[in-house]
Amino acid sequence: MDTRELCERGLALRKKIFGNEVVDARMQSMGEFGAPLQQIINAYVYGDVWSRDGLDQRSRSLAMLGITAAINCPSEFRVHVKGALANGCTPNQIREVLLLVAMYCGVPAANDAHHIALEVIGPP
């Protein structure tokens, strides 16, 4: 499969998970300067890795929540909470991942992620 096909497949998957408006805004946020990065994200992150058969989309979303919370990337974490919900993850599953983050990566990272998740999910 060539890069163009990977980009198209990845862009379609991104839009399915996060919505057209969100993806379009993120792709345009850095203009021409960021265009090569967006091509890499579309082709290799979503067109290749996220499209593999080894994990379902819910599992990948939960993994991304743990990763982005652990490395303290709040803007990416927020986007992936929305994506996790779109992929069928429950608030309880999201909370369980964040409890693992607390134990293995630290309470401050999990605390910040809990606040963001609650903003996105809304009160119970």
C-alpha positions in Angstrom: 0.0 0.0 0.0 1.4 3.4 -0.9 1.6 6.4 1.4 -1.4 8.1 -0.3 -3.6 5.2 0.4 -2.4 5.0 4.0 -3.2 8.8 4.3 -6.7 8.4 2.9 -7.4 5.4 5.2 -6.0 7.1 8.2 -7.8 10.4 7.6 -11.1 8.5 7.2 -10.5 6.6 10.5 -9.5 9.8 12.3 -12.7 11.5 11.2 -14.8 8.5 12.2 -13.3 8.5 15.7 -13.0 12.3 16.4 -15.4 13.9 13.9 -14.8 16.0 10.8 -14.6 19.3 12.5 -12.1 18.3 15.1 -9.8 16.6 12.6 -10.0 19.4 10.1 -9.2 22.0 12.8 -6.2 19.9 14.1 -4.9 19.4 10.5 -5.1 23.2 9.8 -3.9 24.4 13.2 -0.2 24.7 12.1 -0.8 25.5 8.4 1.8 24.5 5.9 4.4 24.2 8.6 2.5 21.3 10.2 1.3 19.7 7.0 4.1 17.1 6.9 3.3 16.1 10.5 -0.4 15.7 9.7 0.5 13.5 6.8 2.6 11.3 9.1 -0.2 11.1 11.6 -2.8 10.2 9.0 -0.6 7.7 7.2 1.3 5.9 9.9 -0.5 6.6 13.2 -4.1 6.0 11.9 -3.7 4.5 8.4 -1.2 1.9 9.6 -1.0 1.3 13.4 -4.6 2.2 14.4 -5.8 0.1 11.4 -4.0 -3.1 12.4 -6.0 -6.2 13.4 -4.2 -6.9 16.7 -6.4 -4.7 18.9 -9.9 -3.3 18.6 -10.5 0.5 18.6 -11.7 0.5 22.2 -8.5 -1.1 23.4 -6.4 1.3 21.4 -8.3 4.2 22.9 -7.8 3.0 26.4 -4.1 2.5 25.7 -3.9 6.1 24.4 -5.6 7.4 27.5 -3.0 5.7 29.7 -0.1 6.9 27.5 -1.2 10.5 27.2 -2.1 10.8 30.9 1.3 9.2 31.9 3.3 11.6 29.7 1.2 14.6 30.8 -0.2 15.7 27.4 -3.5 17.2 28.4 -4.6 18.5 25.0 -4.0 15.0 23.4 -5.6 13.3 26.5 -8.7 15.5 26.1 -9.0 14.5 22.4 -8.5 10.9 23.2 -11.2 10.9 25.9 -13.6 12.1 23.3 -12.3 9.4 20.9 -12.6 6.7 23.5 -16.2 7.6 24.2 -16.9 7.5 20.4 -15.2 4.1 20.3 -17.5 2.7 22.9 -15.4 3.0 26.0 -17.4 3.6 29.2 -16.6 6.2 31.9 -15.9 3.3 34.2 -13.3 1.9 31.8 -11.7 5.3 31.5 -11.6 5.7 35.3 -10.0 2.3 35.7 -7.2 3.2 33.2 -6.6 6.4 35.2 -6.3 4.4 38.4 -3.6 2.3 36.8 -1.9 5.6 35.8 -2.0 6.7 39.4 -0.3 3.5 40.6 2.3 3.2 37.9 3.0 6.8 36.8 2.0 8.9 39.8 -1.0 10.6 41.4 -0.4 14.0 39.9 -0.6 12.7 36.3 -3.8 10.7 37.2 -5.3 13.7 39.1 -4.9 16.0 36.2 -6.3 13.4 33.8 -9.3 12.7 36.1 -10.2 16.4 36.0 -10.0 16.5 32.2 -11.9 13.3 31.8 -14.6 14.6 34.1 -14.9 17.8 32.1 -15.3 15.8 28.9 -17.6 13.1 30.2 -19.6 15.3 32.5 -20.8 14.6 36.0 -21.9 11.1 36.9 
